């Protein structure tokens, strides 16, 4: 049974990092390893609810064994992006 994708959201420095785990269906170089692969979509915003704006597929060339690991990676990179935005002022 497959679950519907869910957004995870964490507040950080007055903004929000959003992450969504996605199944990777295409063959990857690491396809010889067992198990389903996961990637993620991330977004950052001033709103606690993710929207279709500002969302992009992260191309970090990594994949993850669990949806939870992909979600955590999205939140991590989203927080790094918020750090850059906040520190530019």
C-alpha positions as CSV (number, residue, x, y, z in Angstrom):
1,X,0.0,0.0,0.0
2,X,1.4,3.4,-0.9
3,X,0.9,6.6,1.0
4,X,0.1,9.9,-0.6
5,X,3.1,12.3,-0.4
6,X,3.1,14.7,2.5
7,X,4.8,18.0,3.0
8,X,6.9,18.3,6.1
9,X,7.4,21.8,7.4
10,X,9.8,23.3,10.0
11,X,10.0,27.0,11.1
12,X,13.5,28.4,10.9
13,X,14.7,32.0,11.5
14,X,11.3,33.6,10.7
15,X,10.8,31.5,7.6
16,X,9.7,27.9,6.8
17,X,11.5,25.0,5.2
18,X,9.2,22.6,3.4
19,X,10.1,19.1,2.1
20,X,8.3,16.5,0.1
21,X,9.7,13.0,-0.5
22,X,9.3,11.6,-4.0
23,X,9.9,8.1,-5.4
24,X,12.7,7.9,-7.9
25,X,11.5,5.6,-10.7
26,X,14.3,6.0,-13.3
27,X,17.3,3.9,-13.2
28,X,20.3,5.3,-11.4
29,X,23.9,4.3,-11.3
30,X,23.4,3.0,-7.7
31,X,20.5,0.8,-9.0
32,X,22.5,-2.3,-8.1
33,X,21.8,-1.6,-4.5
34,X,18.6,-3.1,-3.0
35,X,15.5,-1.1,-2.2
36,X,13.3,1.7,-3.4
37,X,15.1,5.1,-3.9
38,X,13.8,8.5,-2.8
39,X,14.5,12.0,-3.7
40,X,12.9,15.2,-2.6
41,X,11.4,18.5,-3.5
42,X,12.0,21.5,-1.3
43,X,10.6,25.0,-0.8
44,X,11.2,27.9,1.5
45,X,8.7,30.6,2.3
46,X,7.3,33.0,4.9
47,X,4.1,30.9,5.1
48,X,3.6,27.8,7.2
49,X,1.8,26.2,4.2
50,X,3.7,25.2,1.1
51,X,2.5,26.5,-2.2
52,X,3.3,25.7,-5.9
53,X,5.5,28.8,-6.0
54,X,9.2,28.5,-5.3
55,X,9.3,24.7,-5.4
56,X,12.0,23.0,-7.4
57,X,13.4,19.5,-7.7
58,X,16.6,19.3,-5.8
59,X,19.4,17.8,-7.9
60,X,22.0,16.9,-5.3
61,X,22.9,13.6,-7.1
62,X,22.0,11.7,-3.9
63,X,19.1,9.4,-3.3
64,X,17.8,8.0,0.0
65,X,16.6,4.6,1.2
66,X,13.6,6.0,3.1
67,X,11.1,8.7,2.5
68,X,11.9,10.1,6.0
69,X,15.6,10.5,5.1
70,X,14.7,12.4,1.9
71,X,12.3,14.7,3.9
72,X,15.1,15.4,6.4
73,X,17.5,16.2,3.6
74,X,15.0,18.6,2.1
75,X,14.6,20.4,5.4
76,X,18.4,20.5,5.9
77,X,19.0,22.1,2.5
78,X,16.0,24.4,2.9
79,X,17.5,25.7,6.2
80,X,20.8,26.3,4.6
81,X,19.1,28.3,1.9
82,X,17.3,30.4,4.6
83,X,20.7,31.0,6.3
84,X,22.1,32.4,3.0
85,X,19.0,34.6,2.5
86,X,19.0,35.9,6.1
87,X,22.8,36.5,6.2
88,X,22.7,38.6,3.0
89,X,21.2,41.5,4.9
